[in-house]
């Protein structure tokens, strides 16, 4: 007869959970999302990953990290579509969650309440330092939040924000190193003052 501790019993009964991976661009959010999903696949769990259909930077139907690691995904236009594709699934992954509608919060709660593990990756702030899309609410309802950091390209400290280096006020502007740079809070403040002084 095998005896389990109370903690182990609770954990195995409480499969449904929400995990959020957040941070600036180039911080390894998608890399960590892919790592967790691949581990779940190796454990013979049924995994499905979703991404916003507007994100076609590397691929239309794969989630690809900046280091070129990839995993097959389903592009969708609305968070409600996740519920349609997630029956008979053990683990749901969601990349670039900041681009989804606010309904994503209820969708993730419903999935977790069904006993599904939900792993979400997304930017916590936009290029102006404003909390981005449904990410603040997702962090609030999460069982676990992991904040990852890029390195500030100007001083080497931990990055705080994705600073936009091209002229555009659009909130949603897909881009890479040509459009954004990770900066710490101090270097970001200096960059903002410098930009204001050159106007």
C-alpha positions, 0 to 999 in steps of 0.5 A: 500500500502506497501512502501519499502526504496530504500535500501530494493528494491535494496537488493531484486532485487540484489539476486545474490551474493558471500560470502566467509568464510575463515581462518585457520583450526579449525576456524569454516568455515564449521560450519558457512557455514552450519549455513547459508545454514540451514537458507536458507533452513528454509526460503524455498530456494532451496539449493545445497552444493558441496564439493571436491570428494577428501575430504572423512575425515568424509563422502563421501556425507556430509559436516561435521564440526569439531563439527559434524554438517552436511549437505547433499552434492554432491561430485564433481571432477571439478568446472565445474560440479557445473553448471550442478547441480545448475539449479533451485537452489537459494543458492549454498554452496561450502566447502573446496574451496581451493581444487578446480581448478581455474575455480571455480572463473568463475563458482561462477561469473556465478552463482551470475550473474544468481541471485544465492547466492553463499556461499564459505568456504575454507582455505585462506592459506596453511601450509606454509602461501601461498595463497591457490588455487582459494581462493585469487581470490574468496575473490577479487570477493566476495560481502562479505568476513568473516575471522574467526579465530581459537585459537592458541593452544600454547598461546591462541591468534587468530590463523593465520595459520594451522601449519603442525606437521607431516613431509610432503611437499605435499601441499594437505594433508587432516588431522585433529588435528594429522596433523595440529595445529592452531598457531598465527603468533608469535608461528608459527615463533617460530615453524619454527625456532625450526624445522629448528634448529632440522634439 
